[in-house]
Amino acid sequence: MKLKLDENIPATTAPRLVALGFDADTVLDEKLGGRPHNEVWAAAQAERRFLVTQDLDFSDSRKFEPGSHAGILIARLPDAEQWRIGDYVVGWLSSPDANTWQGALIVATPTKLRVLRPPTP
């Protein structure tokens, strides 16, 4: 799976994901840090990359309809857990179900995953 990590996901997460077999790049590596969300989104979509972010601007399933993109994982952690965001992202993407998330919109918390999958034809 090709991933793009938003600037709010630690860059140290990318090599951990690469070691697991993912093709992971970061917004910061591409000099897109601080750029508008639509530019980050366009870059992810141009490369058909699954976006991993904490940004709720990507959570509207009407605007980011499952199946119309490569996929989005939105990490929602309490402030006390922010220091572990990389661990959570690696854990979520290491799950056996992650290979079924192509085109889905996922909202992930420490205790729950809400997966909105593309409609079946």
DASUL-V63965 format. One line per field, one symbol per residue. burial: # if it has 24 or more other ideal C-beta (glycine too) atoms within 12 Angstrom, else .. A space follows every 50 residues. Layout:
burial=???
This chain:
burial=###########.##.##....#.####....#....#..##.##....## #####..##....#.#..#########.......##.###.##....#.. ########....#.##.....
